[in-house]
Each structure stands twice: as structure tokens, then as C-alpha cells.
Amino acid sequence: MSKTTVTVSEQLRRVRREFQEFRHGGIVLSSEDAEGLVHRLDEIITDALNLETIAHWHAFDSQAAEQRQTLVAPASVIVLDAFRPHSNVVRFPPRPTPSHQR
């Protein structure tokens, strides 16, 4: 079963829409309603924090790539990019085997 993804902005719009209904008549929340609202806001905050973390990682990765390009010779960058993630093993294209050299 997959969870449907709802954007943070849409989640906030839904909460705002619910509160707009009470704009002119005041608002009365039961303790259950208030607890539900707090829970929904916590979920929205978690989603926003996740997005901020992803944006931070993306910016960090972009800056690191730019710094690498300026600090390392272009030929070295090719070799560095060939390293397997979290390893000291360098990937190279496989050589053709004798059966493929016909």
C-alpha cells in the first residue's frame, strides 16, 4: 500500500481552509480536535524539514562539485568520479572477453 504524497503547501491550504470556515463566528475546538490539529501540524513540519534537508544536500553537492572542479585537474576528476561510492575501488569499463573479439 503506497502513501499518497501531498505537498506541504497543499497541506497548509487545507488547514487554512478549515479555519476560514470559522472566521466570522469564532472557533471552538474540543480537546480531540486540538490534538488532531497539533498532530497534522507536526506532520507538515516534518515534511517541511525533510524538504529543507534535501535542498541543503542539493546545495552542498552543487558547491562541492564546483569546488572539486576548481581544485582538481580535469583528468583527476574523471578518475575520482570513477570511484565506487564509499569505496577505494575504481570502476572501469569491462574489457571484451576473447569470445567477444571475433
N, C-alpha and C positions, 0 to 999 in steps of 0.2 A: 504494500500500500504506500503510495507516494504522497507527500505533503505538498499541497498547492502553495506556491510562493506568491506572497502578496508584498508589493513594495512598501517600504517604510512610509513613503508619502501617502499611499492609499490607506494604510493602517491609521495614520493620523487624520486623514479626511473622514474616515468612518467614525472615529471618536468625536471629532468636531461636529459632524452631522448629528450625532446623538445628542450632544449638548446644545446644539442650536434649537432643538425642539423645546428646550426648557428656558430659552432666552427671556421670554416675557412673563412667565408665570413662576419664576423661581425654580429651584430644584430641590428635591428631597430624595436622598439615597438611603436605602436600607444598608445595614452593615454588609450584607451579602453583595449588594450592588457596588458598594465602595470597594470591597475586596476584589470583585471581578474587574473593576476599573484599574485598580493598582496592578493586578496580575497582567492585564492587557498592556498597560504602560511599561511594565518590566520587560515584556516580550518585545515591544517596539524598541526600547532602549538596547536590548541585546542585539537586535537586528542592526540598529544604527552603529553600535560598537563594532560589530563584525564588518560592516561596510567601511568604517573608518580604518580598521586594521588592514583590510585588503588594499585600500587606497594608499595607506602608508607603505605597505610592502611594495606596491607598484612603483611608487615614487622612489623608494630606496633602491629597487632593482634598476630603475632607469638611471639614477645617479651613479650607481656602481658601474653600470655598463659604460657610461660616459667617462668616468674616471679611469676605467681599465683601458679604454681606447687611447687616452692621453698619456698614460703611464707605461704602457707595454707596447713593444714593437708589433706591427700588424702580423708578422709571421708567428710571433709568440702567441698572439690572441687565437689564431687558428688552432694551435696545439692546446692551449688552455680550454678552448671550447670543446675539444675532443675528449677531455677527461669525463669519465662517468661521474655522475653526481655522488658526492660523499665517498670518493674513492681516489686512489692514485693510479688507476688503470686507464690507459688511453685507448679509445676506440679507433680502429682504422677500418677502412672498407675491406671486406674479406677478399682474399686473393682467389682467383679462379682455380679450381682443382683440376688435375690432369684430365679428368673425364669431360670437363667443360672447355678444354682448349683445342678442340678439333678443328 
